[in-house]
Amino acid sequence: MRHESFLPLPLPALLVLSLVSCSSAPPPSGAGGEPLSAYAAGVGVGEVLPEYPRPSMRRDRWRSLNGTWELAIVPRSAPAPEAYDRTVRVPFPIESPLSGVGRAVSPDERVFYRRTIEVPEEWAGGRVLLQFGAVDWECEVTVAGRKVGWHRGGYDAFTCDVTDAVAPGEEAELVVAVWDPTDAGGQPRGDQALGAGTAASGIWQPVWLEPVPKVSIDALRVAVDDRTARVSVETRGGGRGHEIRAVATGDGAEVAAEARFDGTATLEFDAPRSWSPSDPFRYSLTVELIDPDGGVVDAVSGRLGLRSVAVAEDGAGVPRIHLNGRPVFWRGVVDDAPWPGGGPTAPTDAALREELERLKGLGLQAVRKRGGVDRERYYDHCDRLGLVVFQDLPAGTNDGAIDRAQWAGEAERIVRQRSIHPSVVVWTLFDEDRGAHDVAGAARRVAALDPTRLIDASSGGADHGVGDVVDVHGRPAPPALAPVEGRATVIGAFGGAPLAAGDEAGAVALEELWRGVFAARDVVSAAFYQRLNDAPGGTNGLATADRRTPKIAPDRLALLHAGLFPPFLVEGATRFFDATVLELGSDRDDVEIRYTIDGSIPDGGDPVCDAPLSFDASCLLTARAFDAGGRGSWPARFELRKIDANPALEEAGRDPGLRAHAWLRPVAGFEELATAAPDVEWVTPSFDVPATPRAAARALVVEGTARVPRSGFWRFPVVAGAPFRLLVDGEVATDEDGVAAVALQGGAHRIRLELLGPLDRLDEAPLSVRAEGPSHRRAEIPADWLRHSE
């Protein structure tokens, strides 16, 4: 039996409609005339999204209804309007600038769309279908005042048969009335929220008309592995006694299968060519509906990708995701940011295609489609490019039985409608447990509905112990992970720190995050950086919100996504006063490190660093890791500075310990400590002075001399629960929690620690001054190094 996604009405007549030309689209600007990004420049010039919206089930005859419609927004309780006071560009959400409206829609309002359609003579003799890619959220459809459909669900497609509502050659009024509560309701809505700039109400995916025979193919379901494809057909208008024929061609092969309508046509491939990110091959697919007399009454075309996905143990006994029988390590990115000007709707198909090509060009193999379901051409592009998709099922609060039933029904329709796409490999039921309910039951039902894909029960939420994967989030860094018996491990989101264009520190931090992911590749099957583009409330994207400005050089991102990281410093100091020895390392054993010391970028002809390097002069050390294919990493630069060491004091303090000075009154700042007389003075054996009178102090100075046993580069890590600065030989070495680093000759040096209070918090965070230098491991400064003079 076919699944109805709207309440059908009896429509016995055999008429079809054609598009009546609308007025030309308004220019590409938002409400108030604000400029939009370059991606939106083509909108309004010619047709709006003129490509066939459903490439998985293509027919030759169809008419787009995208473009300019009339619009009215009225109170929800009001009747249908008699007059429409504005226009809207379909299929962009009402709130988006590209719709030409760009205003919020209240849960207390309804939106009415209107346009005129006409039945062409050449479409007579069959049925005509009005197709909606998606409408958010509840809508009623009328043609010539006759109700032809009703639907609830913001992310799934639905169909209305409008044949009986208009006669051939006559014009008819098409009206779509929409109500969307956004987050005032409990329905699936993804990240949409009123007042947050993320709401997307109304028609937001393409609308089109197409003629079909009296008995026609209504939907395809395709289940594949790496050798077979099982094609099931749902029909409209009956189908008893009909058969289906499925034919796949490509790669020099033609495979055909036939079955009765109540069965499935199974295509078996003797020498199959499987779909994968490295070889996204698809066969051309034609499906025909054959009547009892052997005549072809309907046919649709699409593409078919063979692939299997499963969880199995790898050679080391670790459960991993396997594609076509081989364990994978997919690097991906979260795709959840709205399009500039269009919200969830890409302004053009070219923009959609170019973005996915850009993603693939960054060396990524996977995308996590979080918070919403895109139009079908998105997934067709992923199929073509070889991008694996982890698809979230949109969730709401799911607080009651009605909302939970809506979630289940919409989830089922989404799963069915995306079944033909080999790129979709995982269904994620709940993101961070939002709307989670009956998790085990939901996982069981979706798995039964689609056994060819994996189930991720909760991405980043509690592990409910069900599904095929364990999905953890790490913000910013990926967490330490261990294998879980029988289930693969996935990092559903990591990162999240703000990232600015050209921010070198941010780029280095991102490299470190990916180092952590690659270090866990023996356990992790997939990892997704959050996110591809900036989104409302977050600037952690790899590109700006307008999608036009990459924050990190794309070739640099491609290298780190391939796991070819810059070398790092294993041992040694980059600042020295006599000489230094540096050891460089790499994350991989199959690379060689080449370097230069003149600031130039190393290439394959420069010296190989296969032993520690010695330096006795300042220089700019630049190093790259080269793999076996000669590809080099992004360069790592180390500025080596030879500096003069502070000379030792000719005369050090005579008495053991340090002198402490405390101010029991407020002190304006560090500078006042040099001139203001202290209230209390005493001698302390170390920097960690007694609680009394420290607890009452508003400022504290501990000073004297510290003897270092040998010349070299000395570091003084300081930890304090109050503002401080450390001075060595009269110069400020550090003024915040961190490390003071100074080149010192062997012998005594003046050392002074200044703290501003109140200092009662030092009991919670004990004061610590340590020393680390040549042949001296980091430790508290020994008491016999410390001296003072009366």
C-alpha positions in Angstrom: 0.0 0.0 0.0 1.2 3.5 -0.7 1.7 6.0 2.1 -0.4 9.1 1.9 1.2 12.2 3.4 -1.9 14.4 3.0 -5.7 14.0 3.2 -6.7 13.2 -0.4 -10.0 14.2 -1.9 -11.9 12.3 -4.6 -10.6 13.6 -7.9 -12.1 11.6 -10.7 -11.6 13.8 -13.8 -8.7 13.4 -16.2 -7.3 16.9 -16.6 -3.8 18.4 -16.3 -2.6 22.0 -15.8 0.0 24.1 -17.3 1.8 27.1 -16.0 0.5 30.6 -16.8 3.3 33.0 -17.0 3.7 35.2 -13.9 5.2 38.7 -13.8 9.0 38.8 -13.9 10.7 38.2 -10.5 11.7 41.3 -8.5 15.4 42.2 -8.4 17.7 40.3 -6.1 17.5 42.4 -3.0 15.9 41.9 0.4 13.2 43.7 2.2 14.1 47.3 2.4 16.5 46.9 -0.5 19.5 45.7 1.4 22.1 44.1 -0.8 22.6 40.3 -0.7 25.7 38.2 -1.2 27.1 37.4 -4.6 25.5 34.0 -4.4 22.1 35.6 -4.8 23.0 37.8 -7.8 21.4 35.4 -10.3 18.1 35.2 -8.5 15.4 37.2 -10.2 17.2 37.1 -13.6 15.2 34.7 -15.6 13.5 31.7 -13.9 13.9 30.9 -10.2 15.5 27.5 -9.6 14.5 26.3 -13.1 16.1 22.8 -12.7 13.9 19.7 -12.4 13.6 19.4 -8.6 13.5 15.6 -8.3 16.4 14.1 -10.3 15.9 10.7 -8.7 12.6 10.3 -10.5 12.7 12.4 -13.6 9.9 12.9 -16.1 10.4 14.9 -19.3 7.2 16.9 -19.1 6.8 19.3 -16.2 6.3 23.0 -15.5 8.0 25.0 -12.7 5.8 27.1 -10.5 8.7 28.9 -8.9 8.8 32.6 -9.2 6.5 35.5 -8.2 3.2 34.7 -6.4 0.8 37.0 -4.7 0.9 37.0 -0.9 -1.3 38.0 2.1 -0.5 37.7 5.8 -3.6 37.7 8.0 -4.6 36.8 11.6 -4.8 33.0 12.0 -8.5 33.2 12.9 -9.4 35.4 9.9 -11.0 33.9 6.7 -9.1 33.8 3.4 -8.3 37.3 2.2 -10.2 38.8 -0.7 -7.2 41.0 -1.6 -3.5 40.3 -1.7 -1.3 43.3 -0.8 2.2 42.1 -1.8 4.2 39.6 -3.8 6.6 36.9 -2.8 9.4 35.0 -4.6 8.8 31.3 -4.3 10.4 29.1 -3.0 12.2 31.3 -0.5 10.8 31.4 3.1 8.8 34.5 4.1 11.4 35.6 6.6 14.3 35.5 4.1 15.3 38.6 2.1 15.2 36.7 -1.2 11.5 36.1 -0.8 11.1 39.9 -1.2 9.2 40.0 2.0 11.7 39.5 4.8 9.5 39.7 7.8 8.8 37.5 10.7 5.6 35.4 10.8 3.8 35.1 14.1 2.2 31.9 15.3 -1.0 34.0 15.4 -0.8 34.6 11.7 -1.5 32.7 8.5 0.2 33.1 5.1 -1.8 32.9 1.9 0.0 32.4 -1.5 -1.9 32.8 -4.7 -1.2 32.5 -8.4 -3.0 31.5 -11.7 -2.6 28.3 -13.6 -4.1 26.9 -16.8 -4.5 23.4 -18.3 -2.8 23.0 -21.7 -4.5 20.9 -24.3 -1.5 18.6 -24.9 -1.7 17.4 -21.3 -5.3 16.2 -21.6 -6.1 12.5 -21.1 -4.3 11.8 -17.9 -3.8 13.2 -14.4 -1.9 16.3 -13.4 0.0 16.5 -10.1 0.9 19.5 -8.1 4.2 18.7 -6.4 5.7 20.5 -3.3 9.3 19.9 -2.3 8.5 21.2 1.3 6.2 23.7 3.0 6.7 24.7 6.6 4.6 23.8 8.3 0.8 23.1 8.0 -0.8 23.9 4.7 -4.1 23.6 2.8 -4.1 23.7 -1.0 -7.1 24.8 -3.1 -7.5 25.1 -6.9 -10.5 27.1 -8.2 -11.8 27.2 -4.6 -11.7 23.4 -4.3 -9.6 21.8 -1.6 -7.2 19.4 -3.2 -4.8 18.7 -0.4 -3.7 19.3 3.2 -0.4 18.5 4.8 1.6 18.8 8.0 5.4 18.6 8.0 8.1 21.0 7.2 10.7 18.8 5.6 9.0 16.2 3.5 7.6 16.4 0.0 3.9 15.9 -0.8 1.6 15.7 -3.9 -1.9 17.0 -4.7 -3.9 15.7 -7.7 -5.5 18.8 -9.2 -7.0 17.2 -12.3 -10.7 17.7 -11.4 -10.4 21.3 -10.2 -10.0 22.9 -13.6 -11.0 22.1 -17.2 -8.6 22.2 -20.2 -8.0 25.7 -21.5 -9.5 27.4 -18.5 -7.6 29.4 -15.9 -7.8 28.5 -12.3 -6.7 30.2 -9.0 -4.2 28.2 -7.0 -4.1 29.1 -3.2 -1.8 27.7 -0.6 -2.6 28.7 3.0 0.2 28.1 5.5 0.4 28.2 9.3 3.8 27.8 11.1 4.1 28.0 14.9 8.0 27.6 14.7 9.2 27.0 18.2 5.9 27.9 19.8 4.9 24.4 18.7 6.4 21.0 19.4 6.6 19.9 15.7 9.9 19.0 14.0 11.6 22.3 13.2 15.4 21.8 13.5 17.1 25.0 14.8 14.3 27.3 13.9 13.4 29.8 16.6 11.2 32.9 16.7 13.3 36.1 17.3 16.6 34.3 16.6 16.8 35.0 12.8 16.4 31.3 12.0 12.7 30.9 11.4 11.7 29.8 7.8 8.0 29.7 7.2 6.0 28.8 4.1 7.0 27.4 0.8 10.8 26.9 0.9 11.4 24.1 -1.7 10.4 24.1 -5.3 6.8 23.7 -6.6 6.0 22.2 -9.9 3.3 20.6 -12.1 3.6 17.4 -14.1 1.2 15.3 -16.1 1.1 11.5 -15.5 -1.0 8.6 -16.9 -4.2 7.4 -15.1 -2.1 4.7 -13.5 1.4 6.1 -12.8 4.6 5.6 -10.8 4.1 7.6 -7.6 7.3 6.9 -5.7 10.4 4.8 -5.9 12.2 3.0 -3.1 15.7 1.7 -3.7 17.6 -0.6 -1.4 21.2 -1.4 -2.4 24.3 -3.3 -1.4 27.5 -3.5 -3.3 26.2 -6.1 -5.7 22.4 -5.8 -6.0 19.7 -3.1 -6.1 16.1 -3.8 -5.1 13.7 -1.3 -6.8 10.2 -1.0 -5.3 7.4 1.1 -6.9 4.4 2.7 -5.4 1.7 3.6 -7.9 -1.1 6.1 -8.1 -4.5 5.3 -9.6 -4.4 1.5 -9.1 -1.9 -0.9 -10.5 -3.4 -4.3 -10.2 -2.1 -6.6 -12.9 0.7 -4.2 -13.8 4.4 -5.1 -13.8 7.5 -3.0 -13.4 10.7 -3.2 -15.4 13.9 -1.7 -14.0 17.0 -1.3 -16.2 20.4 -0.1 -15.1 23.1 0.8 -17.6 26.7 2.1 -17.3 30.3 1.0 -17.2 29.7 -1.1 -20.3 26.9 -3.1 -18.6 23.1 -3.3 -18.8 21.2 -5.1 -16.1 17.4 -5.5 -16.2 14.8 -7.1 -14.0 11.1 -7.4 -14.0 8.5 -8.0 -11.2 4.8 -7.8 -10.6 3.7 -4.6 -9.0 3.2 -6.1 -5.6 6.9 -7.3 -5.6 10.3 -5.8 -6.1 12.5 -5.7 -9.1 15.9 -7.0 -8.0 18.9 -6.0 -10.2 21.9 -8.3 -9.8 25.3 -7.2 -11.1 27.9 -9.7 -12.1 30.8 -7.3 -12.1 29.5 -4.3 -10.1 31.3 -1.0 -9.8 30.6 0.3 -6.3 29.9 3.9 -5.3 32.4 5.5 -2.9 33.9 8.9 -2.2 36.9 8.0 -4.3 34.8 6.6 -7.1 31.3 8.1 -7.0 30.1 6.0 -9.9 26.3 5.7 -10.6 24.4 3.7 -13.1 21.6 5.2 -15.2 18.3 3.8 -14.0 15.0 3.6 -15.9 11.9 2.3 -14.3 8.8 1.4 -16.4 5.3 0.6 -15.4 3.8 -2.1 -17.8 0.1 -2.8 -18.1 -1.4 -6.3 -18.5 -1.2 -6.0 -22.3 2.5 -5.3 -22.2 2.4 -1.6 -22.9 4.6 0.9 -21.1 2.1 3.3 -19.4 4.6 5.3 -17.4 8.4 5.7 -17.1 10.8 7.6 -14.9 14.6 7.9 -14.9 17.3 8.5 -12.3 20.6 7.2 -11.2 21.6 4.3 -9.0 24.7 3.9 -6.8 25.7 0.5 -5.5 27.3 0.5 -2.0 27.1 -1.4 1.3 27.5 0.2 4.7 27.8 -1.8 7.9 29.5 -2.0 11.2 32.1 -4.8 11.5 35.4 -5.4 13.3 38.5 -4.3 11.5 41.7 -6.3 11.4 42.5 -5.2 15.0 39.1 -6.3 16.3 37.8 -2.7 16.6 34.2 -2.1 15.5 34.3 0.3 12.5 32.0 1.6 9.8 32.7 -0.4 6.7 31.9 0.9 3.2 31.8 -1.9 0.6 33.5 -4.2 3.1 36.4 -1.9 4.0 36.8 0.1 7.2 36.6 3.9 6.7 37.9 7.0 8.4 35.8 9.9 7.1 36.7 13.5 7.7 33.7 15.8 7.5 32.1 19.0 8.5 28.7 20.0 9.9 26.5 21.8 7.4 23.8 23.7 9.3 24.2 27.4 8.4 21.5 29.3 6.5 22.2 30.7 3.1 22.7 34.4 2.9 19.4 35.8 1.8 17.6 32.5 1.5 17.7 30.8 4.9 17.5 27.1 4.3 17.0 27.6 0.5 20.1 27.9 -1.6 19.6 30.9 -4.0 20.6 28.9 -7.1 21.4 25.3 -8.0 24.9 26.5 -9.1 25.5 27.9 -5.6 24.5 24.6 -4.1 26.7 22.7 -6.4 29.7 25.0 -6.0 29.5 24.8 -2.2 29.6 21.0 -2.2 32.4 21.1 -4.7 34.2 23.4 -2.5 33.7 21.1 0.5 35.0 18.2 -1.5 38.0 20.3 -2.7 38.9 20.8 1.0 39.8 17.1 1.2 36.6 16.2 3.1 34.6 13.0 2.3 31.6 13.5 4.5 29.0 16.1 5.6 26.7 16.0 8.6 23.4 17.6 7.5 22.3 18.8 10.9 18.9 20.2 11.9 17.1 20.0 8.6 16.6 18.1 5.3 17.7 19.9 2.2 16.0 19.7 -1.2 16.7 16.6 -3.2 19.2 18.2 -5.6 21.5 18.6 -2.6 21.7 14.9 -2.2 22.0 14.3 -5.9 25.1 16.6 -6.0 26.5 14.6 -3.0 25.9 11.4 -4.9 27.7 12.8 -8.0 30.6 14.2 -6.0 31.1 11.3 -3.6 30.2 13.1 -0.4 29.0 10.8 2.4 25.9 12.3 4.2 25.0 11.7 7.9 21.4 13.0 7.8 19.7 14.3 11.0 16.0 13.8 11.3 14.6 17.2 12.3 13.3 17.3 15.8 11.1 19.4 17.9 10.4 19.2 21.6 8.3 16.1 21.1 6.6 16.6 24.5 3.3 14.9 23.9 1.8 12.1 21.9 0.7 14.3 19.0 4.1 15.8 18.5 5.8 12.4 18.8 3.4 10.9 16.2 4.2 13.9 13.9 7.9 13.3 14.4 7.5 9.5 13.6 5.4 10.1 10.5 7.6 12.8 9.1 10.8 10.8 9.8 9.3 7.8 8.0 8.5 10.0 4.9 11.9 11.5 4.9 13.6 8.1 5.0 11.4 6.8 2.2 11.9 9.9 0.0 15.8 9.8 0.3 16.2 6.1 -0.1 17.6 6.2 -3.6 20.7 8.3 -2.7 23.8 6.3 -2.0 25.4 9.3 -0.3 23.1 9.0 2.6 24.6 6.4 4.9 23.5 7.2 8.4 20.2 8.4 9.9 20.7 10.5 13.1 17.5 10.4 15.2 18.2 13.0 17.8 20.9 15.7 18.1 22.2 16.1 21.7 19.0 14.4 22.9 16.8 17.2 21.8 13.3 15.8 21.6 14.6 12.3 22.5 11.8 9.8 23.4 11.5 6.1 23.2 15.0 6.0 21.7 15.2 2.3 21.5 11.8 2.0 19.8 12.6 4.8 17.3 15.9 3.2 16.4 14.2 -0.1 15.9 11.5 1.3 13.6 13.8 3.4 11.4 16.2 0.4 11.1 13.3 -1.8 10.0 12.2 0.8 7.5 15.7 1.2 6.0 18.0 -1.7 6.9 20.6 -0.5 4.3 21.7 2.4 6.4 23.1 2.8 9.9 21.3 4.3 12.9 22.8 7.0 15.1 20.4 7.2 17.9 21.7 10.3 19.6 24.5 12.6 18.3 26.3 14.1 21.3 23.7 13.2 23.8 23.5 10.3 26.3 24.5 6.9 25.0 21.2 5.0 25.0 23.0 1.8 24.2 21.1 1.4 20.9 21.9 2.0 17.2 24.9 1.2 15.2 27.2 4.0 16.4 28.3 5.8 19.5 28.4 9.5 18.7 30.2 11.9 21.0 30.8 15.6 20.7 34.0 17.4 21.7 34.0 21.2 22.1 36.5 22.3 21.3 38.8 19.2 21.4 37.8 15.7 20.5 37.6 13.6 23.6 39.7 10.5 24.4 37.8 7.5 23.1 37.8 3.7 23.5 36.1 1.1 21.3 32.6 0.1 22.2 31.6 -3.5 21.6 29.5 -4.0 18.5 29.2 -0.3 17.7 31.3 2.1 15.7 32.5 5.4 17.2 31.8 8.7 15.6 32.7 12.3 16.6 29.5 14.1 15.5 30.8 17.6 16.2 34.1 19.0 17.5 35.6 22.5 17.5 33.4 25.5 18.1 35.9 28.2 19.0 35.4 31.5 17.2 37.6 31.7 14.1 38.5 34.9 12.2 39.7 35.2 8.6 43.4 35.2 8.5 43.8 34.2 12.2 47.0 32.3 12.3 46.5 31.3 15.9 43.1 29.9 15.0 44.5 28.0 12.1 47.1 26.4 14.3 44.5 25.6 16.9 42.4 23.9 14.2 45.4 21.9 13.1 45.8 20.7 16.6 42.2 19.6 16.8 42.6 17.6 13.6 45.8 16.1 15.0 43.7 14.8 17.9 41.2 13.3 15.5 43.9 11.6 13.4 45.5 10.2 16.6 42.2 8.4 17.2 41.7 7.1 13.7 42.1 3.5 14.9 38.9 3.9 16.9 37.0 6.7 15.1 35.1 6.0 11.8 34.0 9.6 11.2 34.6 13.0 12.6 32.8 16.3 11.8 34.2 19.8 12.4 31.6 22.3 13.5 30.9 24.0 11.1 31.3 24.7 7.3 30.0 28.3 7.4 29.3 30.8 10.1 25.7 30.6 11.5 23.6 33.0 13.6 25.2 33.1 17.1 28.4 31.3 15.9 31.6 32.5 14.1 33.3 29.1 14.2 32.8 28.3 10.5 35.5 27.6 8.0 34.0 30.4 5.9 32.1 33.6 6.7 28.3 33.7 6.8 28.2 35.0 3.2 30.1 31.8 2.1 32.5 33.8 0.0 35.4 34.4 2.4 37.4 31.4 3.5 39.0 31.9 6.9 41.9 29.6 6.3 43.6 29.0 3.0 41.8 26.1 1.2 45.0 24.4 0.3 46.0 24.5 3.9 42.7 22.9 5.0 43.0 20.2 2.3 46.4 19.2 3.7 45.3 19.0 7.3 42.1 17.1 6.3 44.5 14.6 4.6 46.4 14.3 7.8 49.6 15.9 6.5 50.4 18.3 9.4 53.3 20.7 9.8 56.3 19.3 11.8 56.4 20.2 15.5 59.1 20.9 18.0 59.8 17.8 20.1 62.6 19.2 22.2 64.7 22.3 22.6 64.2 26.1 23.0 63.8 28.6 20.2 65.5 31.3 22.3 69.1 30.8 23.4 72.1 32.7 24.5 74.9 30.4 23.4 73.6 27.5 21.3 70.5 25.3 21.1 69.7 21.8 19.8 66.2 21.3 18.3 64.4 18.1 17.5 61.5 18.2 15.0 58.8 15.5 14.8 55.8 14.5 12.7 52.6 12.7 13.4 53.3 10.2 10.7 56.2 7.7 10.3 55.8 7.7 6.5 57.0 11.2 5.9 60.4 13.0 5.8 60.9 16.5 7.2 62.8 19.0 5.1 63.9 22.4 6.3 65.5 25.7 5.4 67.0 28.4 7.6 66.7 31.5 5.4 62.9 31.8 5.6 62.2 30.2 2.2 59.6 27.5 1.9 61.3 24.0 1.8 60.8 21.8 -1.2 61.9 18.3 -2.2 65.5 19.5 -2.8 66.2 20.9 0.6 68.0 19.1 3.5 66.3 16.3 5.3 65.9 16.6 9.1 66.7 13.1 10.3 68.6 14.0 13.4 68.5 16.9 16.0 69.6 20.2 14.6 72.2 22.5 16.3 72.1 26.3 16.0 74.5 29.0 17.3 73.0 32.0 15.5 69.6 33.5 15.0 67.6 32.3 12.0 64.1 31.5 10.7 63.8 27.7 10.7 61.1 26.6 8.3 60.1 22.9 8.0 57.6 20.8 6.0 56.6 17.2 6.1 56.6 15.4 2.7 54.7 12.2 2.0 55.8 9.4 -0.3 54.1 11.2 -3.2 56.1 14.3 -2.7 53.2 16.4 -1.3 54.4 18.8 1.4 52.5 20.0 4.5 51.8 23.6 5.3 55.1 25.1 6.6 55.9 25.3 10.3 58.1 28.3 11.2 60.3 28.6 14.3 62.0 32.0 14.9 65.3 31.1 16.6 66.7 34.1 18.5 70.1 34.2 20.0 70.0 36.7 22.9 72.3 38.0 25.6 72.1 36.3 28.9 71.6 38.3 32.0 74.9 38.5 33.9 75.0 37.0 37.4 75.2 39.3 40.4 78.7 39.8 41.8 77.2 39.7 45.3 74.1 37.7 46.3 72.0 37.9 49.4 73.7 36.6 52.5 70.8 35.2 54.5 68.5 32.2 53.6 65.0 32.8 52.5 63.2 35.8 50.9 61.9 39.0 52.3 58.1 39.5 52.2 56.3 42.9 52.3 52.5 43.1 52.8 50.2 46.1 52.4 47.1 45.9 54.5 45.6 48.9 52.7 44.4 49.2 49.1 47.1 49.7 46.5 46.4 51.3 43.2 48.6 49.1 41.1 51.9 47.4 40.6 53.7 50.7 40.1 52.8 52.0 43.6 54.5 49.0 45.2 57.9 50.5 44.2 57.3 53.6 46.3 54.7 52.9 49.0 56.0 51.7 52.4 54.6 48.3 53.4 52.6 47.7 56.6 54.2 44.4 57.5 57.5 42.8 56.7 58.9 39.3 57.4 61.2 36.6 56.1 59.8 33.5 54.4 61.7 30.4 53.3 59.9 30.2 49.9 57.4 32.1 47.7 54.4 30.3 49.3 54.1 32.6 52.3 52.1 31.8 55.5 48.3 32.5 55.5 48.8 35.1 58.3 49.2 38.0 57.6 48.7 37.1 53.9 44.9 36.6 54.2 44.5 40.3 55.3 46.9 41.7 52.7 45.8 43.9 49.8 49.2 43.5 48.1 52.2 41.4 48.6 55.9 41.4 47.4 58.3 38.5 47.9 61.8 39.3 46.8 65.5 38.3 47.0 67.9 36.4 44.9 67.7 33.0 43.2 70.9 31.2 42.3 70.7 29.1 39.1 73.4 26.4 39.0 74.4 26.8 35.4 74.1 29.1 32.4 71.2 28.6 30.0 67.7 29.4 29.2 65.6 29.3 32.4 61.8 29.1 32.7 59.9 30.1 35.8 56.3 28.8 35.6 54.1 30.7 38.0 50.6 29.8 39.4 48.7 32.3 41.5 45.1 33.0 42.5 45.6 36.7 42.1 46.9 39.3 39.6 50.7 39.1 39.6 53.9 39.8 37.8 57.3 38.3 38.1 60.5 40.4 37.6 63.9 38.8 37.0 66.9 41.2 37.3 64.5 44.1 37.4 62.7 43.3 34.1 59.1 42.0 34.0 59.3 38.4 32.8 55.6 37.7 32.9 52.4 39.4 34.2 49.9 36.7 33.9 49.5 33.0 34.9 52.0 31.4 32.6 55.7 31.0 32.1 58.5 33.5 32.5 61.5 32.6 30.2 64.8 34.3 30.6 68.4 33.6 29.5 70.6 33.6 32.6 74.3 33.1 33.4 75.0 30.7 36.1 74.9 32.3 39.5 72.6 34.6 41.5 69.9 36.8 40.0 67.4 39.2 41.5 63.9 37.9 41.6 60.7 39.6 42.7 57.1 38.5 42.7 54.4 41.1 43.1 50.7 40.3 43.8 47.6 42.5 44.1 44.8 41.4 46.4 42.7 40.7 48.2 44.8 37.5 48.6 42.5 35.3 50.6 41.9 33.3 47.4 45.5 32.0 47.5 44.3 29.3 49.9 42.2 27.9 47.1 44.9 28.2 44.5 48.3 27.9 46.3 51.0 30.2 45.1 53.7 28.3 43.2 56.9 29.5 41.5 58.9 26.8 39.9 62.2 26.6 37.9 63.1 24.7 34.8 66.4 25.0 33.0 69.5 23.1 31.7 69.4 19.7 33.3 66.9 20.9 35.9 63.4 19.5 35.7 60.5 21.7 36.5 60.1 21.8 40.3 59.6 24.2 43.1 62.7 26.5 43.5 64.9 24.8 46.1 65.2 26.7 49.4 69.0 26.7 49.2 68.8 28.8 46.0 67.0 31.6 47.7 68.7 34.4 49.6 68.0 37.9 50.9 69.9 40.8 52.5 68.7 42.7 55.6 
